[in-house]
Amino acid sequence: MDTLTIGLAKEVAKLGIRVNSVRPGLIYTDMHRDGGEAGRVDRLKSNLPLGRGGTPEEVAAAIYFLASAQASFTTGSFIDVAGGL
């Protein structure tokens, strides 16, 4: 994903298209339950520098920022929403 983000950002920048990525870490979603380990975030959160799992709203806030005019000079970049990892 990183290579795709950087390459595509360079390719379409002259067209006024920005390409960025959000890289979520341990986020409280049903994905863990559906994968067979509902308590995965709680089991692993002590390994994170912030000591807690993230929320879907925190990931959405990063996406919202990148889609906003406030990020109009941002392309080929990444936001890690991963509690410090």
HTML snippet that shows the backbone in 3Dmol.js (N, CA, C, O; Angstrom):
<script src="https://3Dmol.org/build/3Dmol-min.js"></script>
<div id="view" style="width:600px;height:400px;position:relative"></div>
<script>
const pdb = `
ATOM      1  N   MET A   1       0.811  -1.179   0.000  1.00  0.00           N
ATOM      2  CA  MET A   1       0.000   0.000   0.000  1.00  0.00           C
ATOM      3  C   MET A   1       0.862   1.253   0.000  1.00  0.00           C
ATOM      4  O   MET A   1       0.528   2.248  -0.643  1.00  0.00           O
ATOM      5  N   ASP A   2       1.963   1.198   0.718  1.00  0.00           N
ATOM      6  CA  ASP A   2       2.823   2.378   0.784  1.00  0.00           C
ATOM      7  C   ASP A   2       3.359   2.743  -0.599  1.00  0.00           C
ATOM      8  O   ASP A   2       3.316   3.907  -0.996  1.00  0.00           O
ATOM      9  N   THR A   3       3.855   1.764  -1.323  1.00  0.00           N
ATOM     10  CA  THR A   3       4.397   2.012  -2.656  1.00  0.00           C
ATOM     11  C   THR A   3       3.309   2.498  -3.603  1.00  0.00           C
ATOM     12  O   THR A   3       3.541   3.404  -4.403  1.00  0.00           O
ATOM     13  N   LEU A   4       2.125   1.903  -3.517  1.00  0.00           N
ATOM     14  CA  LEU A   4       1.008   2.331  -4.350  1.00  0.00           C
ATOM     15  C   LEU A   4       0.626   3.776  -4.036  1.00  0.00           C
ATOM     16  O   LEU A   4       0.394   4.569  -4.949  1.00  0.00           O
ATOM     17  N   THR A   5       0.560   4.116  -2.768  1.00  0.00           N
ATOM     18  CA  THR A   5       0.199   5.472  -2.357  1.00  0.00           C
ATOM     19  C   THR A   5       1.188   6.490  -2.907  1.00  0.00           C
ATOM     20  O   THR A   5       0.784   7.489  -3.502  1.00  0.00           O
ATOM     21  N   ILE A   6       2.463   6.248  -2.716  1.00  0.00           N
ATOM     22  CA  ILE A   6       3.487   7.195  -3.167  1.00  0.00           C
ATOM     23  C   ILE A   6       3.510   7.285  -4.689  1.00  0.00           C
ATOM     24  O   ILE A   6       3.545   8.381  -5.249  1.00  0.00           O
ATOM     25  N   GLY A   7       3.492   6.140  -5.356  1.00  0.00           N
ATOM     26  CA  GLY A   7       3.550   6.140  -6.819  1.00  0.00           C
ATOM     27  C   GLY A   7       2.345   6.810  -7.449  1.00  0.00           C
ATOM     28  O   GLY A   7       2.490   7.617  -8.366  1.00  0.00           O
ATOM     29  N   LEU A   8       1.161   6.484  -6.965  1.00  0.00           N
ATOM     30  CA  LEU A   8      -0.049   7.071  -7.525  1.00  0.00           C
ATOM     31  C   LEU A   8      -0.122   8.563  -7.216  1.00  0.00           C
ATOM     32  O   LEU A   8      -0.567   9.356  -8.046  1.00  0.00           O
ATOM     33  N   ALA A   9       0.316   8.938  -6.021  1.00  0.00           N
ATOM     34  CA  ALA A   9       0.329  10.367  -5.669  1.00  0.00           C
ATOM     35  C   ALA A   9       1.190  11.151  -6.647  1.00  0.00           C
ATOM     36  O   ALA A   9       0.797  12.232  -7.085  1.00  0.00           O
ATOM     37  N   LYS A  10       2.336  10.633  -6.988  1.00  0.00           N
ATOM     38  CA  LYS A  10       3.226  11.318  -7.941  1.00  0.00           C
ATOM     39  C   LYS A  10       2.631  11.342  -9.341  1.00  0.00           C
ATOM     40  O   LYS A  10       2.774  12.321 -10.074  1.00  0.00           O
ATOM     41  N   GLU A  11       1.966  10.262  -9.699  1.00  0.00           N
ATOM     42  CA  GLU A  11       1.418  10.146 -11.049  1.00  0.00           C
ATOM     43  C   GLU A  11       0.253  11.103 -11.300  1.00  0.00           C
ATOM     44  O   GLU A  11       0.125  11.638 -12.402  1.00  0.00           O
ATOM     45  N   VAL A  12      -0.589  11.325 -10.307  1.00  0.00           N
ATOM     46  CA  VAL A  12      -1.810  12.115 -10.537  1.00  0.00           C
ATOM     47  C   VAL A  12      -1.786  13.506  -9.905  1.00  0.00           C
ATOM     48  O   VAL A  12      -2.774  14.236  -9.983  1.00  0.00           O
ATOM     49  N   ALA A  13      -0.682  13.874  -9.287  1.00  0.00           N
ATOM     50  CA  ALA A  13      -0.599  15.181  -8.624  1.00  0.00           C
ATOM     51  C   ALA A  13      -0.850  16.328  -9.596  1.00  0.00           C
ATOM     52  O   ALA A  13      -1.539  17.287  -9.249  1.00  0.00           O
ATOM     53  N   LYS A  14      -0.306  16.248 -10.797  1.00  0.00           N
ATOM     54  CA  LYS A  14      -0.484  17.323 -11.786  1.00  0.00           C
ATOM     55  C   LYS A  14      -1.945  17.483 -12.218  1.00  0.00           C
ATOM     56  O   LYS A  14      -2.320  18.507 -12.791  1.00  0.00           O
ATOM     57  N   LEU A  15      -2.761  16.471 -11.942  1.00  0.00           N
ATOM     58  CA  LEU A  15      -4.189  16.533 -12.252  1.00  0.00           C
ATOM     59  C   LEU A  15      -4.992  17.112 -11.081  1.00  0.00           C
ATOM     60  O   LEU A  15      -6.216  17.230 -11.149  1.00  0.00           O
ATOM     61  N   GLY A  16      -4.286  17.465 -10.020  1.00  0.00           N
ATOM     62  CA  GLY A  16      -4.954  18.014  -8.845  1.00  0.00           C
ATOM     63  C   GLY A  16      -5.548  16.957  -7.935  1.00  0.00           C
ATOM     64  O   GLY A  16      -6.378  17.259  -7.078  1.00  0.00           O
ATOM     65  N   ILE A  17      -5.119  15.718  -8.123  1.00  0.00           N
ATOM     66  CA  ILE A  17      -5.619  14.611  -7.304  1.00  0.00           C
ATOM     67  C   ILE A  17      -4.596  14.296  -6.229  1.00  0.00           C
ATOM     68  O   ILE A  17      -3.413  14.109  -6.512  1.00  0.00           O
ATOM     69  N   ARG A  18      -5.063  14.240  -5.003  1.00  0.00           N
ATOM     70  CA  ARG A  18      -4.186  13.895  -3.878  1.00  0.00           C
ATOM     71  C   ARG A  18      -4.443  12.450  -3.476  1.00  0.00           C
ATOM     72  O   ARG A  18      -5.586  11.993  -3.468  1.00  0.00           O
ATOM     73  N   VAL A  19      -3.374  11.735  -3.142  1.00  0.00           N
ATOM     74  CA  VAL A  19      -3.473  10.347  -2.720  1.00  0.00           C
ATOM     75  C   VAL A  19      -2.705  10.198  -1.413  1.00  0.00           C
ATOM     76  O   VAL A  19      -1.506  10.467  -1.350  1.00  0.00           O
ATOM     77  N   ASN A  20      -3.404   9.770  -0.379  1.00  0.00           N
ATOM     78  CA  ASN A  20      -2.805   9.568   0.939  1.00  0.00           C
ATOM     79  C   ASN A  20      -3.347   8.277   1.526  1.00  0.00           C
ATOM     80  O   ASN A  20      -4.315   7.715   1.012  1.00  0.00           O
ATOM     81  N   SER A  21      -2.735   7.810   2.588  1.00  0.00           N
ATOM     82  CA  SER A  21      -3.181   6.586   3.241  1.00  0.00           C
ATOM     83  C   SER A  21      -3.315   6.783   4.738  1.00  0.00           C
ATOM     84  O   SER A  21      -2.566   7.538   5.359  1.00  0.00           O
ATOM     85  N   VAL A  22      -4.277   6.094   5.291  1.00  0.00           N
ATOM     86  CA  VAL A  22      -4.429   5.994   6.743  1.00  0.00           C
ATOM     87  C   VAL A  22      -4.115   4.550   7.100  1.00  0.00           C
ATOM     88  O   VAL A  22      -4.660   3.617   6.511  1.00  0.00           O
ATOM     89  N   ARG A  23      -3.224   4.379   8.077  1.00  0.00           N
ATOM     90  CA  ARG A  23      -2.803   3.039   8.494  1.00  0.00           C
ATOM     91  C   ARG A  23      -3.287   2.793   9.922  1.00  0.00           C
ATOM     92  O   ARG A  23      -2.615   3.174  10.880  1.00  0.00           O
ATOM     93  N   PRO A  24      -4.453   2.157  10.065  1.00  0.00           N
ATOM     94  CA  PRO A  24      -4.968   1.901  11.410  1.00  0.00           C
ATOM     95  C   PRO A  24      -4.238   0.740  12.078  1.00  0.00           C
ATOM     96  O   PRO A  24      -3.762  -0.187  11.422  1.00  0.00           O
ATOM     97  N   GLY A  25      -4.168   0.822  13.388  1.00  0.00           N
ATOM     98  CA  GLY A  25      -3.574  -0.255  14.178  1.00  0.00           C
ATOM     99  C   GLY A  25      -4.668  -1.087  14.817  1.00  0.00           C
ATOM    100  O   GLY A  25      -5.600  -1.528  14.145  1.00  0.00           O
ATOM    101  N   LEU A  26      -4.549  -1.298  16.118  1.00  0.00           N
ATOM    102  CA  LEU A  26      -5.536  -2.084  16.856  1.00  0.00           C
ATOM    103  C   LEU A  26      -6.752  -1.209  17.142  1.00  0.00           C
ATOM    104  O   LEU A  26      -6.730  -0.360  18.033  1.00  0.00           O
ATOM    105  N   ILE A  27      -7.794  -1.430  16.380  1.00  0.00           N
ATOM    106  CA  ILE A  27      -9.003  -0.629  16.468  1.00  0.00           C
ATOM    107  C   ILE A  27     -10.151  -1.526  16.914  1.00  0.00           C
ATOM    108  O   ILE A  27     -10.293  -2.652  16.436  1.00  0.00           O
ATOM    109  N   TYR A  28     -10.959  -1.024  17.827  1.00  0.00           N
ATOM    110  CA  TYR A  28     -12.123  -1.773  18.299  1.00  0.00           C
ATOM    111  C   TYR A  28     -13.175  -1.845  17.189  1.00  0.00           C
ATOM    112  O   TYR A  28     -13.968  -0.921  17.007  1.00  0.00           O
ATOM    113  N   THR A  29     -13.166  -2.952  16.456  1.00  0.00           N
ATOM    114  CA  THR A  29     -14.164  -3.203  15.416  1.00  0.00           C
ATOM    115  C   THR A  29     -14.612  -4.659  15.509  1.00  0.00           C
ATOM    116  O   THR A  29     -14.021  -5.458  16.235  1.00  0.00           O
ATOM    117  N   ASP A  30     -15.650  -4.985  14.772  1.00  0.00           N
ATOM    118  CA  ASP A  30     -16.144  -6.366  14.736  1.00  0.00           C
ATOM    119  C   ASP A  30     -15.207  -7.290  13.972  1.00  0.00           C
ATOM    120  O   ASP A  30     -15.374  -8.509  14.019  1.00  0.00           O
ATOM    121  N   MET A  31     -14.227  -6.736  13.270  1.00  0.00           N
ATOM    122  CA  MET A  31     -13.306  -7.551  12.497  1.00  0.00           C
ATOM    123  C   MET A  31     -12.613  -8.588  13.379  1.00  0.00           C
ATOM    124  O   MET A  31     -12.402  -9.724  12.954  1.00  0.00           O
ATOM    125  N   HIS A  32     -12.265  -8.206  14.588  1.00  0.00           N
ATOM    126  CA  HIS A  32     -11.574  -9.140  15.484  1.00  0.00           C
ATOM    127  C   HIS A  32     -12.510 -10.268  15.916  1.00  0.00           C
ATOM    128  O   HIS A  32     -12.112 -11.432  15.956  1.00  0.00           O
ATOM    129  N   ARG A  33     -13.746  -9.916  16.235  1.00  0.00           N
ATOM    130  CA  ARG A  33     -14.734 -10.937  16.601  1.00  0.00           C
ATOM    131  C   ARG A  33     -14.978 -11.872  15.424  1.00  0.00           C
ATOM    132  O   ARG A  33     -15.002 -13.092  15.587  1.00  0.00           O
ATOM    133  N   ASP A  34     -15.157 -11.297  14.237  1.00  0.00           N
ATOM    134  CA  ASP A  34     -15.419 -12.102  13.046  1.00  0.00           C
ATOM    135  C   ASP A  34     -14.233 -12.988  12.695  1.00  0.00           C
ATOM    136  O   ASP A  34     -14.405 -14.039  12.078  1.00  0.00           O
ATOM    137  N   GLY A  35     -13.038 -12.574  13.081  1.00  0.00           N
ATOM    138  CA  GLY A  35     -11.836 -13.370  12.842  1.00  0.00           C
ATOM    139  C   GLY A  35     -11.588 -14.421  13.923  1.00  0.00           C
ATOM    140  O   GLY A  35     -10.613 -15.169  13.853  1.00  0.00           O
ATOM    141  N   GLY A  36     -12.465 -14.477  14.915  1.00  0.00           N
ATOM    142  CA  GLY A  36     -12.376 -15.520  15.932  1.00  0.00           C
ATOM    143  C   GLY A  36     -11.750 -15.093  17.238  1.00  0.00           C
ATOM    144  O   GLY A  36     -11.575 -15.930  18.124  1.00  0.00           O
ATOM    145  N   GLU A  37     -11.402 -13.820  17.400  1.00  0.00           N
ATOM    146  CA  GLU A  37     -10.799 -13.370  18.656  1.00  0.00           C
ATOM    147  C   GLU A  37     -11.372 -12.008  19.043  1.00  0.00           C
ATOM    148  O   GLU A  37     -10.761 -10.965  18.810  1.00  0.00           O
ATOM    149  N   ALA A  38     -12.548 -12.050  19.632  1.00  0.00           N
ATOM    150  CA  ALA A  38     -13.253 -10.818  19.982  1.00  0.00           C
ATOM    151  C   ALA A  38     -12.449  -9.920  20.923  1.00  0.00           C
ATOM    152  O   ALA A  38     -12.565  -8.697  20.849  1.00  0.00           O
ATOM    153  N   GLY A  39     -11.643 -10.499  21.799  1.00  0.00           N
ATOM    154  CA  GLY A  39     -10.886  -9.723  22.779  1.00  0.00           C
ATOM    155  C   GLY A  39      -9.470  -9.378  22.360  1.00  0.00           C
ATOM    156  O   GLY A  39      -8.647  -9.042  23.211  1.00  0.00           O
ATOM    157  N   ARG A  40      -9.168  -9.452  21.085  1.00  0.00           N
ATOM    158  CA  ARG A  40      -7.797  -9.238  20.600  1.00  0.00           C
ATOM    159  C   ARG A  40      -7.250  -7.869  20.986  1.00  0.00           C
ATOM    160  O   ARG A  40      -6.120  -7.775  21.464  1.00  0.00           O
ATOM    161  N   VAL A  41      -8.022  -6.813  20.791  1.00  0.00           N
ATOM    162  CA  VAL A  41      -7.521  -5.467  21.105  1.00  0.00           C
ATOM    163  C   VAL A  41      -7.215  -5.370  22.594  1.00  0.00           C
ATOM    164  O   VAL A  41      -6.162  -4.860  22.976  1.00  0.00           O
ATOM    165  N   ASP A  42      -8.112  -5.846  23.429  1.00  0.00           N
ATOM    166  CA  ASP A  42      -7.864  -5.793  24.870  1.00  0.00           C
ATOM    167  C   ASP A  42      -6.646  -6.625  25.271  1.00  0.00           C
ATOM    168  O   ASP A  42      -5.904  -6.243  26.177  1.00  0.00           O
ATOM    169  N   ARG A  43      -6.437  -7.756  24.604  1.00  0.00           N
ATOM    170  CA  ARG A  43      -5.285  -8.611  24.914  1.00  0.00           C
ATOM    171  C   ARG A  43      -3.965  -7.940  24.548  1.00  0.00           C
ATOM    172  O   ARG A  43      -2.966  -8.122  25.244  1.00  0.00           O
ATOM    173  N   LEU A  44      -3.950  -7.170  23.469  1.00  0.00           N
ATOM    174  CA  LEU A  44      -2.698  -6.610  22.955  1.00  0.00           C
ATOM    175  C   LEU A  44      -2.471  -5.138  23.281  1.00  0.00           C
ATOM    176  O   LEU A  44      -1.377  -4.625  23.047  1.00  0.00           O
ATOM    177  N   LYS A  45      -3.462  -4.453  23.807  1.00  0.00           N
ATOM    178  CA  LYS A  45      -3.342  -2.998  23.980  1.00  0.00           C
ATOM    179  C   LYS A  45      -2.219  -2.581  24.916  1.00  0.00           C
ATOM    180  O   LYS A  45      -1.711  -1.466  24.795  1.00  0.00           O
ATOM    181  N   SER A  46      -1.817  -3.433  25.837  1.00  0.00           N
ATOM    182  CA  SER A  46      -0.715  -3.071  26.735  1.00  0.00           C
ATOM    183  C   SER A  46       0.613  -2.961  25.998  1.00  0.00           C
ATOM    184  O   SER A  46       1.557  -2.372  26.523  1.00  0.00           O
ATOM    185  N   ASN A  47       0.706  -3.518  24.790  1.00  0.00           N
ATOM    186  CA  ASN A  47       1.919  -3.410  23.978  1.00  0.00           C
ATOM    187  C   ASN A  47       2.027  -2.070  23.256  1.00  0.00           C
ATOM    188  O   ASN A  47       3.084  -1.736  22.722  1.00  0.00           O
ATOM    189  N   LEU A  48       0.950  -1.312  23.236  1.00  0.00           N
ATOM    190  CA  LEU A  48       0.940  -0.031  22.536  1.00  0.00           C
ATOM    191  C   LEU A  48       1.453   1.078  23.445  1.00  0.00           C
ATOM    192  O   LEU A  48       1.132   1.089  24.633  1.00  0.00           O
ATOM    193  N   PRO A  49       2.230   1.996  22.926  1.00  0.00           N
ATOM    194  CA  PRO A  49       2.710   3.102  23.752  1.00  0.00           C
ATOM    195  C   PRO A  49       1.584   3.879  24.444  1.00  0.00           C
ATOM    196  O   PRO A  49       1.751   4.310  25.586  1.00  0.00           O
ATOM    197  N   LEU A  50       0.444   4.064  23.773  1.00  0.00           N
ATOM    198  CA  LEU A  50      -0.671   4.770  24.413  1.00  0.00           C
ATOM    199  C   LEU A  50      -1.468   3.871  25.357  1.00  0.00           C
ATOM    200  O   LEU A  50      -2.293   4.365  26.126  1.00  0.00           O
ATOM    201  N   GLY A  51      -1.233   2.565  25.310  1.00  0.00           N
ATOM    202  CA  GLY A  51      -1.842   1.638  26.262  1.00  0.00           C
ATOM    203  C   GLY A  51      -3.324   1.380  26.072  1.00  0.00           C
ATOM    204  O   GLY A  51      -3.992   0.909  26.993  1.00  0.00           O
ATOM    205  N   ARG A  52      -3.851   1.680  24.889  1.00  0.00           N
ATOM    206  CA  ARG A  52      -5.267   1.427  24.634  1.00  0.00           C
ATOM    207  C   ARG A  52      -5.485   1.186  23.152  1.00  0.00           C
ATOM    208  O   ARG A  52      -4.657   1.547  22.315  1.00  0.00           O
ATOM    209  N   GLY A  53      -6.609   0.573  22.849  1.00  0.00           N
ATOM    210  CA  GLY A  53      -6.994   0.397  21.458  1.00  0.00           C
ATOM    211  C   GLY A  53      -7.641   1.665  20.934  1.00  0.00           C
ATOM    212  O   GLY A  53      -8.066   2.525  21.706  1.00  0.00           O
ATOM    213  N   GLY A  54      -7.711   1.772  19.628  1.00  0.00           N
ATOM    214  CA  GLY A  54      -8.314   2.935  19.002  1.00  0.00           C
ATOM    215  C   GLY A  54      -9.780   2.717  18.690  1.00  0.00           C
ATOM    216  O   GLY A  54     -10.305   1.610  18.810  1.00  0.00           O
ATOM    217  N   THR A  55     -10.421   3.785  18.292  1.00  0.00           N
ATOM    218  CA  THR A  55     -11.839   3.710  17.943  1.00  0.00           C
ATOM    219  C   THR A  55     -12.015   3.966  16.449  1.00  0.00           C
ATOM    220  O   THR A  55     -11.177   4.612  15.820  1.00  0.00           O
ATOM    221  N   PRO A  56     -13.102   3.461  15.888  1.00  0.00           N
ATOM    222  CA  PRO A  56     -13.386   3.767  14.486  1.00  0.00           C
ATOM    223  C   PRO A  56     -13.495   5.271  14.239  1.00  0.00           C
ATOM    224  O   PRO A  56     -13.142   5.750  13.162  1.00  0.00           O
ATOM    225  N   GLU A  57     -13.977   6.007  15.220  1.00  0.00           N
ATOM    226  CA  GLU A  57     -14.102   7.458  15.080  1.00  0.00           C
ATOM    227  C   GLU A  57     -12.736   8.133  14.935  1.00  0.00           C
ATOM    228  O   GLU A  57     -12.613   9.132  14.227  1.00  0.00           O
ATOM    229  N   GLU A  58     -11.720   7.600  15.595  1.00  0.00           N
ATOM    230  CA  GLU A  58     -10.371   8.164  15.473  1.00  0.00           C
ATOM    231  C   GLU A  58      -9.801   7.929  14.075  1.00  0.00           C
ATOM    232  O   GLU A  58      -9.113   8.788  13.524  1.00  0.00           O
ATOM    233  N   VAL A  59     -10.091   6.767  13.513  1.00  0.00           N
ATOM    234  CA  VAL A  59      -9.669   6.490  12.136  1.00  0.00           C
ATOM    235  C   VAL A  59     -10.428   7.404  11.177  1.00  0.00           C
ATOM    236  O   VAL A  59      -9.842   7.967  10.252  1.00  0.00           O
ATOM    237  N   ALA A  60     -11.718   7.547  11.399  1.00  0.00           N
ATOM    238  CA  ALA A  60     -12.539   8.409  10.543  1.00  0.00           C
ATOM    239  C   ALA A  60     -12.052   9.855  10.591  1.00  0.00           C
ATOM    240  O   ALA A  60     -12.076  10.548   9.574  1.00  0.00           O
ATOM    241  N   ALA A  61     -11.613  10.315  11.754  1.00  0.00           N
ATOM    242  CA  ALA A  61     -11.123  11.693  11.876  1.00  0.00           C
ATOM    243  C   ALA A  61      -9.881  11.910  11.012  1.00  0.00           C
ATOM    244  O   ALA A  61      -9.722  12.975  10.415  1.00  0.00           O
ATOM    245  N   ALA A  62      -9.005  10.914  10.942  1.00  0.00           N
ATOM    246  CA  ALA A  62      -7.814  11.026  10.094  1.00  0.00           C
ATOM    247  C   ALA A  62      -8.212  11.070   8.622  1.00  0.00           C
ATOM    248  O   ALA A  62      -7.658  11.852   7.849  1.00  0.00           O
ATOM    249  N   ILE A  63      -9.161  10.240   8.238  1.00  0.00           N
ATOM    250  CA  ILE A  63      -9.637  10.232   6.856  1.00  0.00           C
ATOM    251  C   ILE A  63     -10.302  11.569   6.528  1.00  0.00           C
ATOM    252  O   ILE A  63     -10.069  12.137   5.462  1.00  0.00           O
ATOM    253  N   TYR A  64     -11.113  12.057   7.431  1.00  0.00           N
ATOM    254  CA  TYR A  64     -11.801  13.338   7.230  1.00  0.00           C
ATOM    255  C   TYR A  64     -10.788  14.465   7.026  1.00  0.00           C
ATOM    256  O   TYR A  64     -10.955  15.310   6.147  1.00  0.00           O
ATOM    257  N   PHE A  65      -9.741  14.469   7.845  1.00  0.00           N
ATOM    258  CA  PHE A  65      -8.700  15.490   7.690  1.00  0.00           C
ATOM    259  C   PHE A  65      -8.065  15.417   6.304  1.00  0.00           C
ATOM    260  O   PHE A  65      -7.931  16.439   5.630  1.00  0.00           O
ATOM    261  N   LEU A  66      -7.676  14.229   5.878  1.00  0.00           N
ATOM    262  CA  LEU A  66      -7.008  14.093   4.585  1.00  0.00           C
ATOM    263  C   LEU A  66      -7.923  14.476   3.424  1.00  0.00           C
ATOM    264  O   LEU A  66      -7.446  14.922   2.381  1.00  0.00           O
ATOM    265  N   ALA A  67      -9.213  14.309   3.597  1.00  0.00           N
ATOM    266  CA  ALA A  67     -10.159  14.673   2.546  1.00  0.00           C
ATOM    267  C   ALA A  67     -10.533  16.160   2.575  1.00  0.00           C
ATOM    268  O   ALA A  67     -11.192  16.658   1.663  1.00  0.00           O
ATOM    269  N   SER A  68     -10.115  16.848   3.614  1.00  0.00           N
ATOM    270  CA  SER A  68     -10.508  18.246   3.791  1.00  0.00           C
ATOM    271  C   SER A  68      -9.547  19.211   3.094  1.00  0.00           C
ATOM    272  O   SER A  68      -8.460  18.839   2.652  1.00  0.00           O
ATOM    273  N   ALA A  69      -9.993  20.457   3.016  1.00  0.00           N
ATOM    274  CA  ALA A  69      -9.154  21.513   2.446  1.00  0.00           C
ATOM    275  C   ALA A  69      -7.924  21.783   3.305  1.00  0.00           C
ATOM    276  O   ALA A  69      -6.928  22.311   2.811  1.00  0.00           O
ATOM    277  N   GLN A  70      -7.986  21.429   4.579  1.00  0.00           N
ATOM    278  CA  GLN A  70      -6.835  21.627   5.463  1.00  0.00           C
ATOM    279  C   GLN A  70      -5.631  20.790   5.032  1.00  0.00           C
ATOM    280  O   GLN A  70      -4.495  21.113   5.379  1.00  0.00           O
ATOM    281  N   ALA A  71      -5.872  19.729   4.286  1.00  0.00           N
ATOM    282  CA  ALA A  71      -4.790  18.864   3.810  1.00  0.00           C
ATOM    283  C   ALA A  71      -4.535  19.074   2.320  1.00  0.00           C
ATOM    284  O   ALA A  71      -4.038  18.176   1.640  1.00  0.00           O
ATOM    285  N   SER A  72      -4.870  20.248   1.819  1.00  0.00           N
ATOM    286  CA  SER A  72      -4.796  20.489   0.374  1.00  0.00           C
ATOM    287  C   SER A  72      -3.373  20.427  -0.192  1.00  0.00           C
ATOM    288  O   SER A  72      -3.208  20.288  -1.404  1.00  0.00           O
ATOM    289  N   PHE A  73      -2.356  20.524   0.643  1.00  0.00           N
ATOM    290  CA  PHE A  73      -0.970  20.444   0.184  1.00  0.00           C
ATOM    291  C   PHE A  73      -0.329  19.123   0.617  1.00  0.00           C
ATOM    292  O   PHE A  73       0.895  19.001   0.665  1.00  0.00           O
ATOM    293  N   THR A  74      -1.161  18.156   0.925  1.00  0.00           N
ATOM    294  CA  THR A  74      -0.695  16.862   1.407  1.00  0.00           C
ATOM    295  C   THR A  74      -1.004  15.785   0.367  1.00  0.00           C
ATOM    296  O   THR A  74      -2.164  15.562   0.022  1.00  0.00           O
ATOM    297  N   THR A  75       0.022  15.132  -0.121  1.00  0.00           N
ATOM    298  CA  THR A  75      -0.154  13.999  -1.013  1.00  0.00           C
ATOM    299  C   THR A  75       1.030  13.057  -0.875  1.00  0.00           C
ATOM    300  O   THR A  75       2.152  13.484  -0.603  1.00  0.00           O
ATOM    301  N   GLY A  76       0.770  11.785  -1.065  1.00  0.00           N
ATOM    302  CA  GLY A  76       1.818  10.784  -0.899  1.00  0.00           C
ATOM    303  C   GLY A  76       2.216  10.580   0.553  1.00  0.00           C
ATOM    304  O   GLY A  76       3.337  10.163   0.847  1.00  0.00           O
ATOM    305  N   SER A  77       1.296  10.874   1.455  1.00  0.00           N
ATOM    306  CA  SER A  77       1.595  10.817   2.890  1.00  0.00           C
ATOM    307  C   SER A  77       0.765   9.749   3.595  1.00  0.00           C
ATOM    308  O   SER A  77      -0.180   9.185   3.043  1.00  0.00           O
ATOM    309  N   PHE A  78       1.163   9.499   4.837  1.00  0.00           N
ATOM    310  CA  PHE A  78       0.517   8.471   5.640  1.00  0.00           C
ATOM    311  C   PHE A  78       0.199   9.030   7.008  1.00  0.00           C
ATOM    312  O   PHE A  78       0.967   9.815   7.564  1.00  0.00           O
ATOM    313  N   ILE A  79      -0.931   8.626   7.546  1.00  0.00           N
ATOM    314  CA  ILE A  79      -1.247   8.897   8.945  1.00  0.00           C
ATOM    315  C   ILE A  79      -1.405   7.554   9.630  1.00  0.00           C
ATOM    316  O   ILE A  79      -2.285   6.769   9.277  1.00  0.00           O
ATOM    317  N   ASP A  80      -0.556   7.293  10.606  1.00  0.00           N
ATOM    318  CA  ASP A  80      -0.668   6.084  11.409  1.00  0.00           C
ATOM    319  C   ASP A  80      -1.611   6.366  12.569  1.00  0.00           C
ATOM    320  O   ASP A  80      -1.334   7.217  13.414  1.00  0.00           O
ATOM    321  N   VAL A  81      -2.713   5.655  12.602  1.00  0.00           N
ATOM    322  CA  VAL A  81      -3.666   5.757  13.710  1.00  0.00           C
ATOM    323  C   VAL A  81      -3.505   4.435  14.458  1.00  0.00           C
ATOM    324  O   VAL A  81      -4.345   3.538  14.373  1.00  0.00           O
ATOM    325  N   ALA A  82      -2.396   4.348  15.192  1.00  0.00           N
ATOM    326  CA  ALA A  82      -1.976   3.056  15.728  1.00  0.00           C
ATOM    327  C   ALA A  82      -1.467   3.108  17.160  1.00  0.00           C
ATOM    328  O   ALA A  82      -0.772   2.192  17.598  1.00  0.00           O
ATOM    329  N   GLY A  83      -1.793   4.137  17.879  1.00  0.00           N
ATOM    330  CA  GLY A  83      -1.418   4.187  19.286  1.00  0.00           C
ATOM    331  C   GLY A  83       0.061   4.278  19.550  1.00  0.00           C
ATOM    332  O   GLY A  83       0.510   3.973  20.654  1.00  0.00           O
ATOM    333  N   GLY A  84       0.833   4.690  18.562  1.00  0.00           N
ATOM    334  CA  GLY A  84       2.262   4.879  18.769  1.00  0.00           C
ATOM    335  C   GLY A  84       3.155   3.807  18.171  1.00  0.00           C
ATOM    336  O   GLY A  84       4.377   3.895  18.283  1.00  0.00           O
ATOM    337  N   LEU A  85       2.576   2.801  17.542  1.00  0.00           N
ATOM    338  CA  LEU A  85       3.397   1.781  16.880  1.00  0.00           C
ATOM    339  C   LEU A  85       3.647   2.150  15.441  1.00  0.00           C
ATOM    340  O   LEU A  85       4.320   1.411  14.722  1.00  0.00           O
TER     341      LEU A  85
END
`;
const viewer = $3Dmol.createViewer("view");
viewer.addModel(pdb, "pdb");
viewer.setStyle({}, {cartoon: {color: "spectrum"}});
viewer.zoomTo();
viewer.render();
</script>
